[in-house]
Structures are given as C-alpha cells and as structure tokens.
Amino acid sequence: MSYARSSLLLVAVAVAAVGATAALPAPADSTPIGPLPKGPVTSIETSRGSLVAVALPRQKPSSGLVWRVARRVDARVLAQVSEANVGSSVALVFRATGRGRAAIHFALTRGEPSGKALRSATDNVHAR
C-alpha cells in the first residue's frame, strides 16, 4: 500500500470516528455493474469490531465519473457505516462485523445509471 493511500486511510478513519455522514444504501433498482477490468488489489488485516477505511481518488464533477461498490459485500464480515469526501479522495468506512474474509470491489462508472466499469479497485479484508 502506498504512503499516500495509507495516510488517506488514517484520515478517513478519523473522519468516521468523529461522525462522518452516513452513507445511504444503494437503491434496490441501481444498475448492476458488468465485468470489472483488472485493477489494483489491496489486502487489509483487521480485527472484529474495528473500522476499515478505503480511499479512492475523487473524480472531477464535470467528468460524470463516480466510484460505486460493484459487488455485494459479505455482511457477516463487513458493514458500510459512512462515506465522505476527504480532500481529493472519496473515503468509505466499513465496520468489521465478524471474523472472516470479504472483498470490496469498486467500479468507476459514468454515473449511477451506467453498468460499464471503466476502472476497478479491490480491497480484500481479513477480519480476525
């Protein structure tokens, strides 16, 4: 993990700890995201009950591009608790709800209605 990304993770955790805006769940009618292109994969080790923050590069609003959680996250292991813009990043914070492994797959799409992933990123979380 790069120094910049790990620093952003720490900032995102601090934001979550002081009450970042809670993320609303995606609408049930959200457009499904198709195949994901190859992208970076990060591994995170944590313990049950801990917060895990992921920072993605925020896109210029004029681009119309947005990061979306592309696949269902195993709720037995992780639950999303907040999302916030932190500097030049979008930070998503999850709580490790149980022990196990869960993958968080992200897709960069042209807005919510698009199901085509232009870029992807994956975070593999192991909660002990």
WOMOUR-V308713 format. One record per residue. N is the residue number from 1. RES is the residue in one small letter. SS is DSSP state (~ for helix, > for strand, _ for the rest). OMEGA is omega in radians with two decimals (NA if undefined). Layout:
N	RES	SS	OMEGA
N	RES	SS	OMEGA
This chain:
1	m	_	-3.11
2	s	_	3.12
3	y	~	-3.12
4	a	~	-3.12
5	r	~	-3.14
6	s	~	3.09
7	s	~	3.11
8	l	~	3.10
9	l	~	3.13
10	l	~	3.10
11	v	~	-3.12
12	a	~	3.10
13	v	~	3.12
14	a	~	3.10
15	v	~	-3.13
16	a	~	-3.10
17	a	~	3.14
18	v	_	2.98
19	g	_	3.06
20	a	_	3.14
21	t	_	3.13
22	a	_	3.12
23	a	_	3.07
24	l	_	3.12
25	p	_	3.11
26	a	_	3.11
27	p	_	-3.13
28	a	_	-3.11
29	d	_	3.09
30	s	_	3.12
31	t	_	3.08
32	p	_	3.13
33	i	_	-3.12
34	g	_	-3.11
35	p	_	3.13
36	l	_	3.05
37	p	_	3.10
38	k	_	3.13
39	g	_	-3.13
40	p	>	3.11
41	v	>	3.13
42	t	>	3.08
43	s	>	-3.12
44	i	>	3.06
45	e	>	3.13
46	t	>	3.08
47	s	_	-3.14
48	r	_	3.14
49	g	_	-3.13
50	s	_	3.03
51	l	>	3.08
52	v	>	3.14
53	a	>	3.11
54	v	>	3.13
55	a	>	3.10
56	l	>	-3.13
57	p	>	3.14
58	r	_	-3.13
59	q	_	3.08
60	k	_	3.14
61	p	~	-3.11
62	s	~	-3.13
63	s	~	-3.08
64	g	_	-3.11
65	l	>	3.12
66	v	>	3.02
67	w	>	3.10
68	r	>	2.99
69	v	>	-2.95
70	a	_	-3.10
71	r	_	3.11
72	r	_	3.11
73	v	_	-3.12
74	d	_	-3.08
75	a	_	3.08
76	r	_	-3.09
77	v	_	-3.07
78	l	>	3.02
79	a	>	3.12
80	q	>	-3.11
81	v	>	3.11
82	s	>	3.10
83	e	>	-3.12
84	a	>	2.96
85	n	>	-3.13
86	v	>	-3.09
87	g	_	-3.13
88	s	_	-3.10
89	s	>	2.93
90	v	>	-3.12
91	a	>	3.06
92	l	>	-3.10
93	v	>	3.13
94	f	>	3.01
95	r	>	3.07
96	a	>	-3.04
97	t	_	-3.13
98	g	_	3.13
99	r	_	3.09
100	g	>	-3.13
101	r	>	3.08
102	a	>	3.08
103	a	>	3.03
104	i	>	-3.13
105	h	>	3.11
106	f	>	3.08
107	a	>	3.03
108	l	>	-3.09
109	t	>	3.05
110	r	>	3.12
111	g	_	-3.11
112	e	_	-3.07
113	p	_	-3.08
114	s	_	3.09
115	g	_	-3.12
116	k	_	3.12
117	a	_	3.11
118	l	_	3.09
119	r	>	3.08
120	s	>	3.03
121	a	>	-3.13
122	t	>	3.02
123	d	>	3.09
124	n	>	-3.07
125	v	>	3.05
126	h	>	3.12
127	a	>	-3.13
128	r	_	NA
